[in-house]
């Protein structure tokens, strides 16, 4: 059995009095005089359909259930209750007449499924889809984003929530192919809700809901059910223009349209109320925009200039950070400069140069790490600040325009900073390595080792030279002994001179050594 078939069974049971349908159950009283009808209800009570949580049949006002073997008197009356199997975000109705008692519940759900709705009666609002209740799953539906709250512009003194909090359930999205009782019931509520959203205030006078427009001239009107079809299109177009199309200036549009509705309040027929008001309100709004366009354009230009200035500050700061990363190169050059002093050969100078090199290396590492951390924190704070003022500017300027003015220059500056940071980091790494090698080569122990090795080399070279001289002298004396005069006769020595004697003494000393 389908929900539509069960709704038809309720109709065939000829309910006595009103059918009470709530969001969770349907209750009615019936005589069930025909045995076949009673048997059909008893079968459903024993085996409820899948869309019903349970069906109970009570005898009169008692708590006793109807049994198959119980005789039925002509005046008996039975209370039948059908519990619905509820689902999230769905309002289930067997009859369109039950919508009046569940209109408030409808505004909070995405689907309203009605068993007695014809197939072509499906329609949608900005918030809800109305469709026939079947055993199949509902068709997926995505509501529109929330619109401005009408209660910010219309005052409600009824304590009945006549002015809606959310106007989307009362704005028609897609009209039905065939008009149904469900659409007529919804339209009656929609006209009252939309008119309350366009009025300046709503109150109750003499038991009637009165819609007041301040004007001038001020007027008050009451709406009858017969006026709903005539006013529906008029109030729908006005509400769409104020709330759906006027997200940023709904207050101005509401004021202009309410004044135009007040001008039509003196017409004798309620059907003529608001006729031509939307066109007049649009004309007044156009004049308002043109009158304020000069100041608006000036303000927008100043906002754009502020964005550019703020972006330039960030870009300039990035350039300053890039330049600041090179300032420590002078510190790194100090040990090398000390090395070229005239007294660089002294041990004290070597010790100082080695210590400066180690200190400079540590300073470069610490300075680079601190600059990296400070700059990263600064960019993070600037991004957070930009997100805040961009969110505020998006209320006035187009978000794409704000992004186009602010994002590309900042991203380019940050990219340049990161590239330079990488190159500077590599250069600093090379400097640190050179400073460590410089410190190692200039430590005092290394200089002493070099001097000792040089002295040993010089001594060995001197000894070899003395030996060569001695051999040369011996060879020369042997040659003089074989001179003319015969063997055994000593050659006559040349006369001695002071220079010769000194040379001989020096040679002898070298030989002795």
C-alpha positions as CSV (number, residue, x, y, z in Angstrom):
1,X,0.0,0.0,0.0
2,X,1.2,3.5,-0.8
3,X,0.6,6.7,1.2
4,X,-1.9,7.9,-1.5
5,X,-3.9,4.6,-1.2
6,X,-4.0,5.0,2.6
7,X,-5.2,8.6,2.3
8,X,-7.9,7.3,-0.1
9,X,-8.9,4.7,2.5
10,X,-9.3,7.4,5.1
11,X,-11.6,9.3,2.8
12,X,-13.7,6.2,2.1
13,X,-14.0,5.7,5.8
14,X,-16.1,8.9,6.0
15,X,-14.5,10.6,9.0
16,X,-16.8,12.2,11.5
17,X,-15.6,15.7,12.3
18,X,-12.3,17.1,11.4
19,X,-9.2,15.1,10.5
20,X,-6.4,16.1,12.9
21,X,-3.1,15.7,11.2
22,X,0.2,16.6,12.9
23,X,3.7,16.2,11.7
24,X,4.0,12.8,13.6
25,X,0.5,11.3,13.3
26,X,-3.0,11.5,11.8
27,X,-6.2,11.0,13.9
28,X,-9.9,10.8,13.0
29,X,-13.1,9.3,14.1
30,X,-15.3,7.0,11.9
31,X,-18.1,4.5,12.3
32,X,-16.7,1.7,10.1
33,X,-20.1,0.3,9.6
34,X,-19.2,-1.9,6.6
35,X,-17.6,-5.2,7.5
36,X,-15.2,-5.1,4.6
37,X,-14.0,-1.6,5.7
38,X,-13.4,-2.8,9.2
39,X,-11.5,-5.8,8.0
40,X,-9.3,-3.7,5.9
41,X,-8.4,-1.4,8.8
42,X,-7.9,-4.4,11.1
43,X,-5.4,-5.9,8.6
44,X,-3.5,-2.6,8.5
45,X,-3.4,-2.5,12.2
46,X,-1.9,-5.9,12.4
47,X,0.6,-5.3,9.6
48,X,1.2,-1.6,9.1
49,X,2.8,-0.4,5.8
50,X,6.5,0.6,5.8
51,X,5.8,4.3,5.9
52,X,3.7,4.0,9.1
53,X,5.1,3.4,12.5
54,X,1.8,1.9,13.7
55,X,-2.0,2.0,13.3
56,X,-4.3,1.8,16.3
57,X,-8.1,1.5,16.3
58,X,-9.8,2.3,19.6
59,X,-13.5,1.7,20.5
60,X,-15.1,5.1,21.2
61,X,-13.3,7.1,23.9
62,X,-12.1,4.0,25.7
63,X,-8.7,2.4,25.6
64,X,-9.9,-0.9,24.2
65,X,-8.7,-2.0,20.8
66,X,-11.1,-3.2,18.0
67,X,-10.9,-7.0,17.6
68,X,-12.1,-9.1,14.7
69,X,-14.7,-11.1,16.7
70,X,-16.2,-8.1,18.4
71,X,-19.8,-7.3,17.3
72,X,-20.3,-3.7,16.1
73,X,-23.5,-1.8,17.0
74,X,-25.0,0.8,14.7
75,X,-24.0,3.7,16.9
76,X,-20.4,2.6,17.6
77,X,-17.6,5.1,16.8
78,X,-13.9,4.3,16.5
79,X,-10.9,6.4,16.9
80,X,-8.2,5.6,14.4
81,X,-4.7,6.9,14.7
82,X,-1.9,6.5,12.1
83,X,1.6,7.1,13.4
84,X,4.0,8.3,10.7
85,X,7.5,7.0,10.3
86,X,9.5,10.2,10.6
87,X,12.6,11.1,8.6
88,X,15.1,14.0,9.0
89,X,14.5,17.2,7.1
90,X,11.1,15.9,5.8
91,X,7.5,16.9,6.6
92,X,5.0,14.1,5.8
93,X,1.3,14.9,5.2
94,X,-1.5,12.7,4.1
95,X,-3.8,15.7,3.2
96,X,-3.2,19.2,1.9
97,X,-5.7,20.5,4.5
98,X,-3.2,19.4,7.2
99,X,-0.7,22.0,6.0
100,X,-2.4,24.8,7.9
101,X,-1.5,23.2,11.2
102,X,2.0,22.4,10.1
103,X,3.0,25.6,8.3
104,X,5.5,26.6,10.9
105,X,7.2,23.1,10.8
106,X,7.5,23.4,7.0
107,X,9.8,26.4,7.2
108,X,12.5,24.3,8.9
109,X,12.6,21.3,6.5
110,X,13.9,20.8,2.9
111,X,11.1,18.5,1.7
112,X,7.3,18.5,2.2
113,X,5.7,15.2,0.9
114,X,1.9,15.2,0.5
115,X,0.0,12.0,-0.3
116,X,-3.0,13.6,-2.0
117,X,-0.9,15.9,-4.2
118,X,-1.2,15.1,-8.0
119,X,1.8,14.2,-10.0
120,X,2.1,17.5,-11.8
121,X,1.6,19.5,-8.6
122,X,5.3,19.5,-7.6
123,X,6.7,22.9,-6.9
124,X,9.7,24.4,-5.0
125,X,10.5,27.5,-2.9
126,X,13.8,29.0,-2.1
127,X,13.9,26.7,0.9
128,X,11.7,23.6,0.3
129,X,10.6,21.1,-2.3
130,X,6.9,20.1,-2.3
131,X,6.2,16.7,-4.0
132,X,3.9,13.7,-3.9
133,X,4.5,11.3,-1.0
134,X,5.5,7.9,-2.4
135,X,7.3,4.9,-1.1
136,X,10.4,6.1,-3.0
137,X,13.1,8.3,-1.5
138,X,12.6,12.1,-2.1
139,X,14.3,13.8,-4.9
140,X,17.5,15.6,-3.7
141,X,17.0,19.3,-3.3
142,X,19.5,22.1,-2.4
143,X,18.0,25.2,-0.8
144,X,19.4,28.7,-1.6
145,X,21.6,30.5,0.7
146,X,20.0,32.4,3.6
147,X,18.7,35.9,2.8
148,X,18.4,39.0,5.1
149,X,16.1,38.6,8.1
150,X,12.9,40.5,7.4
151,X,12.5,41.2,11.2
152,X,15.3,43.8,10.9
153,X,13.1,46.0,8.7
154,X,9.5,45.1,9.7
155,X,8.3,45.3,13.3
156,X,6.0,42.5,14.6
157,X,3.7,43.5,17.4
158,X,1.4,40.4,17.1
159,X,3.4,38.0,19.3
160,X,2.4,35.4,16.6
161,X,5.6,35.5,14.5
162,X,3.7,36.9,11.5
163,X,6.9,38.4,10.2
164,X,9.1,35.4,9.2
165,X,12.6,34.9,10.4
166,X,13.5,33.2,7.1
167,X,11.8,34.4,4.0
168,X,13.0,31.6,1.7
169,X,10.1,29.2,2.4
170,X,7.7,31.8,1.1
171,X,9.4,32.7,-2.1
172,X,8.3,30.6,-5.1
173,X,11.2,29.0,-7.0
174,X,9.5,26.7,-9.6
175,X,5.8,26.9,-10.1
176,X,3.7,23.6,-10.4
177,X,2.5,22.4,-13.8
178,X,-1.0,22.0,-12.4
179,X,-2.4,23.9,-9.5
180,X,-3.4,21.8,-6.6
181,X,-5.0,22.2,-3.2
182,X,-1.5,22.0,-1.6
183,X,-0.2,24.9,-3.7
184,X,-3.3,27.0,-2.8
185,X,-2.9,26.3,0.9
186,X,0.8,27.3,0.7
187,X,0.0,30.4,-1.3
188,X,-2.4,31.6,1.3
189,X,0.3,31.6,3.9
190,X,2.9,32.9,1.6
191,X,0.9,36.1,0.8
192,X,0.5,36.9,4.4
193,X,4.2,36.2,5.2
194,X,5.5,38.2,2.3
195,X,3.2,41.2,2.9
196,X,4.3,41.2,6.5
197,X,7.9,41.3,5.3
198,X,7.2,44.3,3.1
199,X,5.2,46.3,5.7
200,X,6.7,48.7,8.2
201,X,4.9,47.0,11.1
202,X,2.3,44.4,11.8
203,X,-0.2,44.4,14.6
204,X,-3.6,43.0,15.7
205,X,-6.6,45.2,15.7
206,X,-10.2,43.9,16.4
207,X,-9.0,40.3,16.0
208,X,-7.5,40.9,12.6
209,X,-3.9,41.1,11.5
210,X,-3.2,44.6,10.2
211,X,-0.3,45.4,7.9
212,X,0.8,49.1,8.4
213,X,2.8,51.2,5.9
214,X,4.3,54.4,7.3
215,X,4.2,56.3,4.0
216,X,3.5,59.1,3.6
217,X,0.6,58.8,3.4
218,X,0.3,56.1,6.1
219,X,-2.1,53.3,5.6
220,X,-3.3,50.1,7.2
221,X,-4.7,47.1,5.4
222,X,-6.1,43.6,6.2
223,X,-5.9,40.7,3.9
224,X,-8.7,38.2,3.2
225,X,-8.2,34.7,1.9
226,X,-9.9,35.7,-1.4
227,X,-7.2,38.4,-2.0
228,X,-4.4,35.9,-1.9
229,X,-4.4,34.8,-5.6
230,X,-4.4,38.5,-6.8
231,X,-1.7,39.7,-4.4
232,X,0.6,36.7,-4.7
233,X,2.6,37.7,-7.7
234,X,2.8,41.3,-6.6
235,X,4.2,40.5,-3.1
236,X,6.5,37.8,-4.5
237,X,8.1,40.2,-7.0
238,X,8.5,42.9,-4.4
239,X,10.1,40.5,-1.8
240,X,12.5,39.1,-4.4
241,X,13.6,42.6,-5.3
242,X,14.1,43.6,-1.7
243,X,15.6,40.5,-0.1
244,X,17.0,38.3,-2.9
245,X,18.4,41.0,-5.1
246,X,19.2,43.5,-2.4
247,X,21.6,41.5,-0.2
248,X,23.7,44.6,0.6
249,X,21.0,47.3,0.6
250,X,17.9,45.5,1.6
251,X,17.1,48.3,4.1
252,X,17.0,51.0,1.4
253,X,14.9,48.9,-0.9
254,X,12.5,48.0,1.8
255,X,12.0,51.6,2.7
256,X,11.4,52.7,-0.9
257,X,9.0,49.9,-1.7
258,X,7.0,50.3,1.6
259,X,6.5,54.0,0.7
260,X,5.2,53.0,-2.7
261,X,2.8,50.5,-1.2
262,X,1.6,53.2,1.1
263,X,0.8,55.4,-1.9
264,X,-1.6,52.7,-3.2
265,X,-3.3,52.1,0.1
266,X,-6.2,54.6,-0.7
267,X,-7.4,52.6,-3.7
268,X,-10.9,51.2,-3.0
269,X,-10.2,47.6,-3.9
270,X,-7.7,45.5,-2.0
271,X,-6.8,43.8,-5.3
272,X,-5.3,47.1,-6.5
273,X,-3.1,47.4,-3.4
274,X,0.5,47.7,-4.4
275,X,-0.2,47.8,-8.1
276,X,2.7,49.5,-9.9
277,X,4.6,50.0,-6.6
278,X,7.6,47.9,-7.6
279,X,8.2,49.9,-10.8
280,X,8.0,53.2,-8.9
281,X,10.3,51.8,-6.2
282,X,12.9,50.8,-8.8
283,X,12.8,54.3,-10.3
284,X,13.3,55.9,-6.9
285,X,16.1,53.4,-6.2
286,X,17.8,54.3,-9.5
287,X,17.7,58.0,-8.6
288,X,19.1,57.3,-5.2
289,X,22.0,55.4,-6.7
290,X,22.8,58.1,-9.2
291,X,22.6,60.8,-6.5
292,X,25.1,58.9,-4.3
293,X,27.3,57.6,-7.1
294,X,29.8,60.5,-6.9
295,X,30.4,59.9,-3.2
296,X,30.3,56.2,-3.7
297,X,32.9,56.2,-6.5
298,X,35.1,58.5,-4.5
299,X,34.9,56.2,-1.5
300,X,35.6,53.1,-3.7
301,X,38.6,54.8,-5.2
302,X,39.9,55.6,-1.7
303,X,39.4,52.0,-0.7
304,X,41.2,50.7,-3.7
305,X,44.1,53.1,-3.0
306,X,44.2,51.9,0.6
307,X,44.5,48.3,-0.7
308,X,47.4,49.3,-3.1
309,X,49.2,51.3,-0.3
310,X,48.9,48.4,2.1
311,X,50.2,46.0,-0.5
312,X,53.1,48.3,-1.3
313,X,54.0,48.4,2.4
314,X,54.2,44.7,2.5
315,X,56.3,44.6,-0.7
316,X,58.7,47.3,0.6
317,X,59.0,45.4,3.9
318,X,59.9,42.3,1.9
319,X,62.6,44.2,0.1
320,X,63.9,45.5,3.4
321,X,64.1,42.0,4.8
322,X,66.0,40.9,1.7
323,X,68.6,43.7,2.1
324,X,68.9,43.0,5.8
325,X,70.0,39.5,5.3
326,X,73.3,40.7,3.7
327,X,74.4,43.0,6.6
328,X,76.4,40.2,8.3
329,X,78.8,39.7,5.5
330,X,81.0,42.5,6.9
331,X,81.3,40.7,10.2
332,X,82.4,37.5,8.3
333,X,85.2,39.5,6.6
334,X,86.8,40.7,9.8
335,X,89.1,37.6,10.3
336,X,90.3,37.8,6.7
337,X,91.1,41.5,7.1
338,X,93.0,40.9,10.3
339,X,95.2,38.4,8.5
340,X,96.7,41.0,6.1
341,X,97.9,43.2,9.0
342,X,101.8,43.8,8.9
343,X,102.2,41.9,12.2
344,X,100.2,38.9,11.0
345,X,103.1,36.6,11.6
346,X,102.9,37.0,15.4
347,X,101.3,34.2,17.3
348,X,99.0,36.7,19.1
349,X,97.6,37.8,15.8
350,X,97.0,34.3,14.6
351,X,95.2,33.4,17.9
352,X,93.0,36.5,17.6
353,X,92.2,35.7,13.9
354,X,91.3,32.1,14.7
355,X,89.0,33.2,17.5
356,X,87.3,35.9,15.4
357,X,86.7,33.3,12.7
358,X,85.0,30.9,15.0
359,X,83.0,33.8,16.5
360,X,82.0,35.1,13.1
361,X,80.8,31.6,12.0
362,X,78.7,31.2,15.1
363,X,77.3,34.7,14.7
364,X,76.4,34.0,11.0
365,X,74.5,30.9,12.0
366,X,72.6,32.6,14.9
367,X,71.9,35.8,12.9
368,X,70.5,33.8,9.9
369,X,68.3,31.6,12.1
370,X,66.9,34.6,14.0
371,X,66.2,36.6,10.8
372,X,64.4,33.6,9.3
373,X,62.3,33.2,12.4
374,X,61.5,36.9,12.8
375,X,60.6,37.3,9.1
376,X,58.4,34.3,9.1
377,X,56.5,35.6,12.1
378,X,56.1,39.0,10.4
379,X,54.7,37.5,7.2
380,X,52.3,35.4,9.3
381,X,51.0,38.4,11.1
382,X,50.6,40.3,7.9
383,X,48.6,37.5,6.3
384,X,46.3,37.4,9.3
385,X,45.8,41.2,9.2
386,X,45.1,41.0,5.4
387,X,42.4,38.4,6.0
388,X,40.7,40.7,8.5
389,X,40.6,43.8,6.3
390,X,39.8,41.8,3.2
391,X,36.7,40.3,4.8
392,X,35.5,43.8,5.6
393,X,36.3,45.2,2.2
394,X,34.4,42.3,0.6
395,X,31.2,43.8,1.9
396,X,31.8,46.9,-0.3
397,X,34.0,45.7,-3.2
398,X,33.9,42.6,-5.3
399,X,36.0,39.9,-3.7
400,X,37.7,39.1,-7.0
401,X,38.7,42.7,-7.3
402,X,40.1,42.8,-3.8
403,X,42.1,39.7,-4.5
404,X,43.4,41.0,-7.8
405,X,44.6,44.2,-6.1
406,X,46.3,42.6,-3.1
407,X,47.3,39.1,-3.7
408,X,49.6,39.2,-6.8
409,X,52.0,41.9,-5.5
410,X,52.3,40.3,-2.1
411,X,52.8,36.8,-3.5
412,X,55.5,38.1,-5.9
413,X,57.3,39.9,-3.0
414,X,57.2,36.9,-0.8
415,X,58.5,34.6,-3.6
416,X,61.4,37.0,-4.2
417,X,62.2,37.0,-0.5
418,X,62.2,33.2,-0.4
419,X,64.5,33.0,-3.4
420,X,67.0,35.5,-1.9
421,X,66.7,33.8,1.4
422,X,67.8,30.5,-0.2
423,X,70.7,32.1,-2.0
424,X,71.8,34.0,1.1
425,X,71.6,30.8,3.1
426,X,73.8,29.0,0.7
427,X,76.3,31.9,0.7
428,X,76.3,31.9,4.5
429,X,76.9,28.2,4.6
430,X,80.0,28.7,2.4
431,X,81.2,31.5,4.6
432,X,80.8,29.4,7.7
433,X,82.9,26.6,6.1
434,X,85.6,29.0,5.1
435,X,85.7,30.6,8.5
436,X,86.1,27.2,10.2
437,X,88.9,26.2,7.8
438,X,90.5,29.7,8.4
439,X,90.3,29.2,12.1
440,X,91.9,25.8,11.9
441,X,94.8,26.9,9.7
442,X,95.6,29.9,11.9
443,X,95.6,28.4,15.3
444,X,99.0,28.9,17.2
445,X,99.9,25.2,17.3
446,X,99.6,24.9,13.6
447,X,102.0,27.9,13.0
448,X,104.6,26.4,15.4
449,X,104.5,23.1,13.6
450,X,105.1,24.9,10.3
451,X,108.1,26.8,11.7
452,X,109.8,23.7,13.1
453,X,109.4,21.8,9.8
454,X,110.9,24.8,8.0
455,X,113.9,24.9,10.4
456,X,114.7,21.2,10.0
457,X,114.6,21.5,6.3
458,X,117.1,24.5,6.4
459,X,119.6,22.6,8.7
460,X,119.6,19.6,6.5
461,X,120.2,21.8,3.5
462,X,123.1,23.5,5.3
463,X,124.9,20.3,6.2
464,X,124.7,19.0,2.6
465,X,126.2,22.3,1.4
466,X,129.2,22.0,3.9
467,X,130.0,18.5,2.8
468,X,130.1,19.5,-0.8
469,X,132.5,22.3,0.0
470,X,134.9,20.0,1.9
471,X,135.1,17.5,-0.9
472,X,135.8,20.3,-3.3
473,X,138.7,21.6,-1.1
474,X,140.3,18.1,-0.8
475,X,140.2,17.7,-4.5
476,X,141.9,21.0,-5.0
477,X,144.8,20.1,-2.7
478,X,145.4,16.9,-4.4
479,X,145.7,18.6,-7.7
480,X,148.3,21.1,-6.3
481,X,150.6,18.3,-5.1
482,X,151.1,17.0,-8.7
483,X,152.3,20.4,-10.0
484,X,155.7,20.8,-12.0
485,X,158.8,20.5,-9.8
486,X,158.9,16.8,-9.5
487,X,157.5,14.4,-7.2
488,X,158.1,15.0,-3.6
489,X,158.9,18.6,-4.0
490,X,156.4,20.8,-2.4
491,X,154.8,23.4,-4.5
492,X,155.5,26.9,-3.5
493,X,152.6,28.4,-1.8
494,X,151.4,31.7,-2.9
495,X,152.0,34.6,-0.7
496,X,149.4,34.9,2.1
497,X,147.1,37.8,2.2
498,X,144.6,38.9,4.9
499,X,141.7,38.0,2.6
500,X,143.1,34.6,1.9
501,X,143.6,33.8,5.5
502,X,140.1,34.8,6.4
503,X,138.7,32.6,3.7
504,X,140.8,29.7,4.8
505,X,139.7,30.1,8.4
506,X,136.1,30.2,7.3
507,X,136.5,27.1,5.3
508,X,138.2,25.3,8.2
509,X,135.4,26.2,10.5
510,X,132.8,24.8,8.1
511,X,134.7,21.6,7.7
512,X,135.1,21.3,11.5
513,X,131.4,21.8,11.9
